[in-house]
Amino acid sequence: MNTIPAASHIALAITAAKAEMRERRRESIRKATKAHYWRTLQTNPRKAMLQNAQRAARRFGVSINITVDDIVIPARCPAFDIPLERSNGVAAEASPSIVRIEPKLGYVKGNIIVVSAKAARDPLARTLLFKALRGELNAEPQITAAA
C-alpha cells in the first residue's frame, strides 16, 4: 500500500522538473561561454590571453593588474625565433603565450612577456630568456685558460 500522499508526489515531480531545468540552463550557459571565448580568441586574441591570465592569477593566487594594451604579441618568439601563429583548438608550439618573468610578482606591468607556447613550456628556454632580459647573460662566454 502506498503511504505517500498525492501532494508529496506532485512536490517531488516539481522538484525534479526544477532540477532538470537548472541543469539545462547550466549546460546552455557553459556552451555559450565556450562559444564566446572562441569568438574572442579569433577576433581579439589579446583579450582572450588576458582572460587566460586572469584565470591563472586566480588559480595561482598571484596579483594581476595588466590590461589588453599591456599584451604585445611580437611577430616572432623571442626565445626560439619562430613566427607566432594562433591555432584553433589546443595551443600549438607556435601559439603566443603570456609568461611571468618573476613568477612571485604575478601578472603585473613590466613582468610579462609573450613567447611561443613551446618556450613557455621549456624551463631552460625561459631561464635563458629571462636572464637575457635582465642583462645577466654575457654576450660572449668568458673562457679562462688554466696556465
PyMOL commands that set and color helices and strands:
alter all, ss='L'
color gray80, all
select helices_A, chain A and resi 6-43+45-60+68-70+103-105+117-121+123-134
alter helices_A, ss='H'
color red, helices_A
select strands_A, chain A and resi 96-100+112-116
alter strands_A, ss='S'
color yellow, strands_A
deselect
rebuild
show_as cartoon
